[in-house]
Amino acid sequence: MGERIDQFLLEEFRDQASEEYLNEQLQILTKEKIIHDCTFFVNWTPPCHRDNLKRILQIQINYQKQKNEKKLLLARVFYHYCDIYDILDLIKDQYDMNNRIV
């Protein structure tokens, strides 16, 4: 008997993303019926199904990495050019709960 799909994918991508993130993505893939059931075993045929599933997960991981890199870049630039270290508190003080400037 083979490995479960979710276990296989967690092992395959553990060096690229956290287990928590991978579990979230696997739940999304299951909900969207890309993975029909994580109790199916990895040794199904044809193997292209496994490769397609790995490709889909790799695309999602790469997309999230790109988003995170952009957030880090924005934070670095923001703190490099801004002298106010508690800027979030300053911004919060300037807006009320309805996002209007006070």
N, C-alpha and C positions, 0 to 999 in steps of 0.2 A: 504494500500500500504506500502511496506517495505522500508527500507533504501537502498540507492544506494550502490553498492559494494565498490566504492572508499571511500565513507564516512564511511562505516562500518569498512573498513580496517584501515583508518586513526585513527579512534577512538580506535580500537582494539590495535594498536601498538604505540600510541602516547607517551607512557611512555618509549619506547625502542629506538626510533629514531626521528629525527626532521621531521617536516611536509614536508620540502623541499626534504629531502632524500626519504621519503615515496612516495611523488608525482613522483619523478624520477623513482623509482622502479615500480610504478603502470603504468607509461608510457611505460617502457620497457616490462612489462608483457602484456600490451595491444598490443604493436608492435609485440611481439612474438606470439600473438594469444592465450596466456594462459588465459588472460581475453579478451573475445571477444568484449565486449562493457561495459563500466562502467555504462551504463544506465540500465543494467539488475538489478533486485532487489535481495536482499540477501535472501529472503525467497523462493528461488528456491528449487526444490527437484531433486534428493536426496541430503541430507545435506553433503554428502561426498565431493561434489564439493567445497563447502565452506571450509571444513576442509583441503582439498588438497591445495587450494589457500593460506590459512593461513600458512600452513606448508612451502610452497615455499617461501613466504615472510619472514618467520621466519629464514629460512636457509640463505637467502640473507643478512638479518640484522646481523645474527651471523657471517657470513663470513666477513662482513665489520668491525664488532667490533674486530675480531681477527687481521685483517690487521692494524687497528688503534692502537691496543695494541702493536703490533710488532714495529710500527713506533715510538710510545712513548718510548718503551724500548730502541730502537736504539738511539733515541735522548738523553735519560738519560745517557746511557753509554758513548756516544760520548762526551757530555758536562762534564761528570765526569772525563774522562781521558784526555781531551784536554784542554790545558791552553789558547788557542787562542779563544776568544769569538766571534770574527768576522771571523770565519773560512770560512763561505760562501763567503765573500768578497775576502779572500785570495785565495780560490779555483777558483773563477771567474777570478781573475787577472792572474792565472796560465794557463788558457785555453782560446783559441781564439774562435770565433764563430763556428768553425768546430770541436770543442772538441779536438783540438790538444794542447799539452803542449807547451807553449811559452818559 
